[in-house]
Amino acid sequence: MPPCQSLTEIRDNIDRLDRQIVALLCERQGYVGQAAAFKPTRSDVVVPERIEEIVGKVRALAAERGGSADLMERIYRAMIDAYIAFEDRRWGELHDKASHP
């Protein structure tokens, strides 16, 4: 990453990255929504072992790229919590509808 010459340049780059990040988060949301259809019970929405697996991978990726593993863990834990809430709602929409046609 080249050094920026002004706060405006920094903000422009952050805005550029945000556009890319939001697109990727929306794609992730689509997969999380699909996952709800494959989980037979609502309790299957939260899989603690999977959460820890994701966090471990993200920490390693951050360290490989010279980033803060602690920061990435905090971000991902918050993100995973939000996606769990989304998937739980989606699970209810899919499975409650299926049990009450």
C-alpha positions, 0 to 999 in steps of 0.5 A: 500500500503506497503512502497517501499524501492527504486525508482526502486520499486516505478517505477516497481509498477507504471508500473504495475499499468499503465498496469492495467489502460491502459487495463481498459481505453481501455475497457472504450473506447469500451463502449464509442464507443458503446454509439455513436451508441445510440445517435441520434444527435451529440449534444447528445455526450456531456451531461453536467449533466452526466459529473458532475455525473461522477465527483461527484462519482469519487470525493467521491470514491477518498475521501473514499480511502484516495486520493485527490478528487481534483486530481481525478477530474482534471484527470477525466475531462481531460479523459472525454474531450479525450473520448468526442473527441473520441466519437464525431469522432465515432459518425461521422463514424457511422452516416455519413456512415448511412446517405450516404450509 
